[in-house]
């Protein structure tokens, strides 16, 4: 099974957070990219087992997005 995880940096909140598809319905956040990747690696298998009764191999694909809010100069 492949899961695509969108990792979003929000400059206003100074945090990374995730968006996932409907199979996972998972939102996580962390202060660093690496910390969020580790949280995802732990949470995805747990969520798939709980929500879909899936216990097989999982391929994680990460997409990154950066959101900046700029003040007008």
N, C-alpha and C positions, 0 to 999 in steps of 0.2 A: 504494500500500500504506500502511496506517495502522499505526503502532506506538504502543502505550500504555506509557509508562514511569512506574513508580511511584517517586517520589523520597521517601526516608524520612530524616528527621532523628532521630538517636539521641543523646539528651542524655548517656548514659553514655560513649559513645565520642567525643562531640563531633565527629561526622562525618555527612555525607550519604552515602547509598548507594542503589543502584537495585535494583528487582525488575522483571523483564520476563517476557513470555510465552515459550512453548516455542520459537517461531521464532528468537528471539535467544539465549536461554540466556546472558544477559549480566549480569554483576555488576560495577559500577564504584563507586568511592567518591572523595570529595573533601572538603576542609575547608569549602568554601563552595557554596551553591546554584548560583551563576553558573558556578563552575569545573566543577561536575558537568554542567550543561547543555552546556557546550562539549565536554566529554569524550564525552557522549552523541551530540552532533551529528557528531562525527568517527567514533565507533565503530559506530553503527547501520548506516550504509551499507556499511562494511567487513564487518560480521558478516552482513548480508543477502546480500552478494555471495558470501562464502565458504560460508555454510551453505545458501543457497537459490538461488544463481546468479541473484540478482535485481539489476538495474541500473537500475530505473525511478525514478519519483518516489516520495518517502516523506513521509508526513504524521506528524509527531511530536505526540503528545498527552501532557501531563505531569499526573500526579496527585501531590499532595503529602500526606505523612503526617508527623506529629510525635509521637515517642514520648518521654514524660517519665517519669522514675522519681523519686518523691517519698519523702523520709524522713518517717516518722510523727513528728509534733510532740508 
